[in-house]
Amino acid sequence: MWYIVLDYVKRWSGLTLVQLKFLLVGGVSFLIDLSLFLYLSQQLLWPLLTARLAAFSVALTLTWLGNRLFTFSHRKKVHKGQQFAMAVILACSAASVNLTVFYLLSELLTPTGVTATIYLALGVLSGLIVNWLGSNYLVFRH
């Protein structure tokens, strides 16, 4: 079923199957990240930073696992520990790019309701590009 949907979207979007799988894994991980963060911070009343770090850690692990077993499953496997460490470094780098783009844009032009959302989206997009390039050419390159 997934492959039928992915094949249709692939033809419509012009993206490769690997790129679509990458976006699917990232999207599912984002939803888990958000849901877990909201649950920990709002239902269990964890401090925001603690809840954010816990949710990020779970999402990062699931993203790495999904990309290893689904997105890049056709590529030669390297040692799990080494690959996971590379994925953590990449995720932190992509997050830094995301936040830097958001910060720089908000410093250039004062954010309003609309522009703040655009700045956030541009930050997320820049982080996604860093994540894709790093995953495709470094973490899962084999």
C-alpha positions as CSV (number, residue, x, y, z in Angstrom):
1,M,0.0,0.0,0.0
2,W,2.8,2.5,1.0
3,Y,4.6,1.8,-2.3
4,I,1.5,2.5,-4.4
5,V,1.0,5.9,-2.6
6,L,4.7,6.7,-2.8
7,D,4.8,5.8,-6.5
8,Y,1.9,8.1,-7.2
9,V,3.4,11.0,-5.3
10,K,6.8,10.3,-6.9
11,R,5.3,10.7,-10.4
12,W,3.4,13.8,-9.3
13,S,6.2,15.6,-7.4
14,G,9.3,14.6,-9.4
15,L,11.0,13.5,-6.2
16,T,12.9,10.1,-6.0
17,L,11.5,7.2,-4.0
18,V,14.4,7.6,-1.5
19,Q,13.6,11.3,-1.1
20,L,9.9,10.5,-0.5
21,K,10.8,7.8,2.1
22,F,13.1,10.3,3.8
23,L,10.3,12.9,4.0
24,L,7.8,10.2,5.3
25,V,10.2,9.1,8.0
26,G,10.9,12.7,9.0
27,G,7.2,13.6,9.0
28,V,6.2,10.6,11.2
29,S,9.1,11.4,13.5
30,F,8.1,15.0,13.7
31,L,4.5,14.0,14.7
32,I,5.9,11.6,17.4
33,D,8.3,14.4,18.6
34,L,5.5,16.9,18.9
35,S,3.0,14.5,20.5
36,L,5.5,13.3,23.1
37,F,6.6,16.9,23.9
38,L,3.0,18.0,24.4
39,Y,2.2,14.9,26.5
40,L,5.3,15.3,28.7
41,S,5.0,19.1,29.1
42,Q,1.2,19.4,29.4
43,Q,0.0,16.2,30.8
44,L,2.9,15.1,33.0
45,L,3.9,18.7,33.7
46,W,7.6,18.1,33.0
47,P,9.8,21.3,32.7
48,L,9.7,22.5,29.0
49,L,13.4,21.9,28.4
50,T,13.4,18.4,29.9
51,A,10.3,17.5,27.9
52,R,11.8,18.9,24.7
53,L,15.1,17.0,25.1
54,A,13.3,13.8,25.9
55,A,11.0,14.1,22.9
56,F,13.9,15.1,20.6
57,S,15.9,12.1,21.7
58,V,13.1,9.7,21.0
59,A,12.4,11.3,17.6
60,L,16.0,11.3,16.7
61,T,16.4,7.6,17.5
62,L,13.2,6.8,15.5
63,T,14.4,8.9,12.6
64,W,17.7,7.1,12.5
65,L,16.1,3.7,12.8
66,G,13.4,4.5,10.1
67,N,16.1,5.8,7.7
68,R,18.3,2.8,8.3
69,L,15.6,0.2,7.9
70,F,13.3,1.9,5.4
71,T,14.7,4.9,3.5
72,F,18.2,3.7,3.0
73,S,17.7,-0.1,3.5
74,H,19.2,-0.8,0.1
75,R,22.5,0.6,1.1
76,K,25.3,-1.3,2.8
77,K,25.0,-1.2,6.6
78,V,27.8,0.2,8.6
79,H,28.4,-0.2,12.4
80,K,25.2,0.9,14.2
81,G,27.0,2.8,16.9
82,Q,29.1,4.8,14.5
83,Q,26.2,5.5,12.3
84,F,24.0,6.6,15.2
85,A,26.7,8.9,16.4
86,M,26.9,10.5,13.0
87,A,23.1,10.8,12.9
88,V,23.2,12.7,16.3
89,I,25.9,15.1,15.1
90,L,23.9,15.6,11.8
91,A,20.6,16.3,13.7
92,C,22.3,18.8,16.0
93,S,23.9,20.5,13.0
94,A,20.6,20.7,11.1
95,A,18.9,22.0,14.2
96,S,21.6,24.7,14.5
97,V,21.1,25.7,10.9
98,N,17.3,25.8,11.4
99,L,17.6,28.0,14.5
100,T,20.2,30.2,13.0
101,V,18.2,30.9,9.9
102,F,15.1,31.7,12.0
103,Y,17.2,34.0,14.3
104,L,18.9,35.9,11.5
105,L,15.6,36.4,9.6
106,S,13.9,37.7,12.8
107,E,16.9,40.0,13.4
108,L,16.7,41.4,9.9
109,L,13.0,42.1,9.9
110,T,10.9,42.2,13.1
111,P,8.7,39.2,13.1
112,T,4.9,39.6,12.9
113,G,2.3,36.8,13.0
114,V,2.7,36.1,9.3
115,T,6.4,36.7,9.0
116,A,7.3,34.7,12.1
117,T,5.6,31.7,10.5
118,I,7.5,32.2,7.3
119,Y,10.8,32.5,9.2
120,L,10.0,29.3,11.1
121,A,9.2,27.5,7.8
122,L,12.4,28.8,6.1
123,G,14.4,27.6,9.2
124,V,12.8,24.2,9.0
125,L,13.4,24.0,5.3
126,S,17.1,24.8,5.7
127,G,17.4,22.2,8.4
128,L,15.6,19.7,6.2
129,I,18.1,20.3,3.4
130,V,21.1,19.9,5.7
131,N,19.5,16.7,7.1
132,W,18.9,15.3,3.6
133,L,22.4,16.1,2.3
134,G,24.0,14.7,5.5
135,S,21.9,11.6,5.6
136,N,22.3,10.8,1.9
137,Y,26.0,11.6,1.5
138,L,27.4,11.0,5.0
139,V,25.4,8.9,7.4
140,F,23.9,6.4,5.0
141,R,26.3,6.8,2.1
142,H,27.3,3.2,1.6
